[in-house]
Amino acid sequence: MNDERKKRSRAWIWWMAGALLIYALSIFPVAFGFAYCVDAKLISNERAESILRVVYWPIVWCMDHSPAVDRTMHGAGDAIKRALP
């Protein structure tokens, strides 16, 4: 296999890693947005929590089963704590 084909065959690894990183980090602005909506009485806390638990179930599962992940995620801001009690 030539160098060009090797580079192309490894490109999916970088794309996948980037997509997973963006997904994991996107919980912060989404949680802050939901916290704002809950504070402004635009959505109920229960509805916001259920939406976040469905969309971010892998992260929520990790938070429920790993104290280190839980501390890291909750340490990012109390908006996540309010949105995901």
Secondary structure as UniProt FT lines:
FT   HELIX           3..25
FT   HELIX           27..39
FT   TURN            40..41
FT   HELIX           45..55
FT   HELIX           57..65
FT   HELIX           67..75
FT   HELIX           78..83
//
